[in-house]
């Protein structure tokens, strides 16, 4: 027997719990809202609507901080029975097309479409059909993860294949892979854009290890968002609020783009040491990555080998987090700080 080309389709419902809530309650559709396991001092955002994400809320954020960003923010409790019912409906649709499938119960379905082409057509067309049926029958449209591994595979797609896989933006994405970009040149500077990450400590603290862990956590959450947009930062800014409400701030301009979490955290720590001079507990900190610029740098012939090593290490860490979730991997500084009495909360996880 020859080798069989396997066809596995990954359907991903982004923000599964929030998507189920919006499908169940039409009153909250199109509005910012969050799913939280509890209310009070240490409650965290477990999931959120796309509109809440646009308001600056993110998974793992302290609920109190999210409520400061959006006035009268709807906070919903988790609804396991509704998630279970939705999973059964999704599996019912998937089973029509895939003899073998796997559901992780959190919005990820893996469908083995190997050998079904004669019944349902090419895998890309079949995936598009499944997505359409899920939208029509249960009101939820997952994203299809295509399995393309190289940009050349994307560039070779026909118009029909590109649209089947990626919807109305498929051809534009395919053309971009071919080096074709007919969009107008924008006069606005990327330097005007910024990324802000805020952290409220569970208790006011003066412990520097806890502070350092908090700075690293903000660097990790801000850094992965920044690199996901193919940016680097030329200015690292830090704001700190003392227990008495007094706010201090400072910034450090970078001689070259700051890209890795380690470099961002180191710059933030230098700013912190410079501006936080009172012997008083700290209530909260905010990290701002400013003057964002494209990452299309030209390698320096005299670049230090350690820098190249750290950049590759960062790329690997980002891949792991993007695949398995942000809270799957963090630094020892963040983990240690999260275990102390003045705990910082790891994103997506309640501390023990």
N, C-alpha and C positions, 0 to 999 in steps of 0.2 A: 504494500500500500504506500502511496506517495504521501508527502506531507500535506496536511489539511490546513488551509489558511483559516484561522479562527477569527470570528467576528463577535466581539464582546462590546455591548453598548452600555455606557455608564450614564444613568439619568440622575441628575443632582438637583434637588429642590433646595435652593438657597434660602436660609431662614425658615426651615420646615415648620417649626412651632408657630411662628408668626404668620406664615402662609395659611396654615390650618385655621388659625384664629380669625383671619380676615375672610376666609371662605365661609366660616360659620356665622360671623356677625357682620352684616353689610354696613352697619353704622360706623365701623372703624376703618373701612376700606379707604385708601387714599389719605389716611391720616397718620401722623407719627404716633406710635404706641410701642410699648415694650412688654416682654414677658419677664417676670421676676418671681423667684421662689418665695420671697418674703418681703416684708417692709421693715424699715428701721435702719439702724446705724450701719450694719454690715451687709445689707442686701445688695445683690449684684444683678445687672441686666443679663439674663440668660439668652434672650433672643429679641429681635426688634424688626419693625417694618422698614422697608426701603426709605420711607419718608423720614423716619427717625434717624436713620443712618445719614441722610442728607443734612440733618440738623446738628450733626457732630457727635451723636451718641454712638457707642460701639459696644459689642459684646464684652462682658467682663467689667464694664464701667460700674462704679458705685451708683446705686439707684438714686441716692441723694444728689449726686452730680448731674445725672441725666435729668432729674426734675428741675434743676436750676437752668438747664439749657432750654427746656420746653415747658411753658406755663401750662398747668392743668394737664400734664402728660398722663394719658390712660395707662394704667399698670394692670396687666392681666396675670392671673395665676396660671401655672402650667395645667394642661388639661389632658392627662394621659389617655382617658377613654376616647377622646376625639382623635388623638394621634393614632391610636390603635385602629379605629374605624377607618381613617383615611388610608392607612397602610394596607388594609384589606381591600379597599377599592382600587388602589394603585396596583396591587398584586393581581387582582382579577383581570385588569386590562393587560398587564404585562404577560400573564400566563397564556393569553390567546396567541401571542407572537413568539414567545420564547419557551422552549421545552424545559429549559433550566434557567433559574434566576435566583438572585440573592438580594435580600433586603436588610439593610442594617438598622431599620426602624427609625432612622434619624434623617431621612430625606435622600438616601443614596440607594439606588437600585442598579444591580448589575445583571444585564440580560445577555445570555449566550445565544446569539442569532446564527451560529454556525450551521450551515446546511439548510437554512430556511429561505434562501434566495428565490427558489422556484415558486414558493408560495407567496412571499411578500415582497420580492424584489431585492435590490442591493441593500446592504445594511443601512446606508445613509438614508435611503428612501423609507425604509421600514421604521427607523428611529423617528423620522419626521412625522410619519403616520401615527406612531404611538404618542408622541407629544401632542398632536392635534386631538386625539381621542381623550387624553387625560384632561386637556383644557375644556373640551366640550362636556365630558361626563362628570368631572369632579371640581372643575373651576380652578385647577392648579396646573401651571405649565412648568415642568422641570427644564433645566438646561441639559443639553446632550454633550457629553464629553467624548470627543471624536476618536481619540487614540492616535491622531496624527503626531508623529515624533519629530519630523524635520520640516523646515519652512518650505523646502522644495516640494514636499507632498501637498502642502497647502496651495502653492503656486500652480500646481498641475490640475487643480480642480476645474471642472467645467462650470458654466454659469448655473446649471441646474443642480449640480452637486453642492456648490457653495451655498446656494439658497436653501437647499434641503437641510444642510447641516447648521447653518448660522442665521437663517432667516433673512430679513430684508437687508441686513448689512453684510451678507455673505460675499457678494461680489466685490464690495469695497475692501473687505478684509483680504480676499484673494488677490486683488490688484495691488494692495500694499505689499503682500509677500513677493509680488513680481517687481517691486520697485516703482510702481505707478502711484502717484499721489497728485490729484488735480485740485486739492483743496487750496483756497487762497492763503497767502502768507499773512499771518496776523501781526499787527503792530504791537499788541500788548506784550509786555515782557514777562517771562516766566518768573523773573526775580520778584514780581509783585505777589506771587503765590506763597502760601505758607502752610505748614502743618502744625497744629497745636494739640498737645496731649496734657491732660490735667490729672492730678492724683491727690485725693484727700486721704490723709493717714487715718487709720481707725481710731488712733488716739494721738494727741499732740505729742511730738517726740523731739528729743535733742540727741538721740543716739545716732552717731554718724554712720554706723553700719546699716541701720534702717534707712537713713537718708540716701546712702549710696545705692542700696537695693532699689529704692524708689526711682532714683535717677536712671538706673539701668533699665528698669521696667518701662519707663517712658521712652527711653532710647530705642528699646526693642519694638514697642508698639508703633512709635512714629517712624522708625527706620524702615520697617517692612512695608508700611504704607507708601513711604517716599520711594523706595526702590521699585515697588510695584508699578509706579508711574514713570520709571526710568529717570528719576531725578537724583541729584545730590544737593547738599546744602552748603552755602557759603557763609551763613551766619547762624550760630547756635545761641538762642536766647533763653534765659531762665527767669521765672518769677517765683518768689517764695512769700508765703504769708505766715507771719508769726502768730502765736496763740492770742496775742492782744489785738489782732486784726491789722497790724502794720504790714505793709507790702513793700518788698524790695525787688529790684530787678537789675539785670545786667546782660551783657552779650559778649560774644567773642567772634571776630571775623576770622575765617579760615584762609590760610595761604593757598590751599587747593581744596577742591570739593571734599567735604566730609561725607562718607558713604556708609561705613560699617557701624554697627551698634556700639562696638567698643570705642571707636573714635568719637562718636556722638556723645556717649556717656562720659568719656574723659574730658571733653570740652565743657559739658554741662557741670561736671564736678569742679573744674577750675573756676567757672563763673560763680558757682555756689560758694566756694571758699572765699572768693573775692568780695561778694556782696553781703553774705550772711555773717555779720560780725557780732551781733548781740548774743549774749548767753541766755537765750530764751527759746522755749520749745517752738517747733515748726508745726503748723496746722496743715498746710498744703503746698504743693509745688506744681508749676506748669512749665513744660518744655515747648519751645517754639523753634521749628526748623524754618528759617527764612532764606530769602534770596535763592530760591530753588532754580537749578539749572539742569539742562539735559546731561545725561551720563555719557554722551558720545565722546569721551576723552581719547586722546592719542597717547598710547603707552610711553612712559618716560624711559629713555634708554638707561637712565641711572636710577631707576626705581628700586627701592630697597626690597630685597627678596622677601622680607617679613611682611611687607605691605601686600605683595601678591598672594602670599600664603593666607593672610587674614581675609582678603577679598574672596578667595575661593572657599574658605571656611564659611564665610557669611552666605555665599550663594547656596552652599549645601544646607545650612540651617534654614534658609528661607524656603527651600524646596520641601524640607521635612514639615515645616509649619503650614505651608500652603496645602500640603497633601493630607496631613493628619490633624490639623487644628493648631492654633497658636499656642495653647497651653500645654502641648505635648513636649515642648523643649524650652528651657530657660537657663539662665546662668546661675551659678552657685550664689552670687550676691543677691539676686532676686529671691531665690528659694530660701536662703538663710533669713532674709528680712521678713519673709512671709510666715516664718515659724516663730517669730518673737511675739511678745505680748502686744507691742504696738505694731500689729501686723499690717502689711500691705496685702491686698487681695490679688491673687493670680487670676488673669482673665479667664472667665468661664469656669472658675472652680472656687468653691467655698473652702476656706482654710480650716484645717482641723483644729 
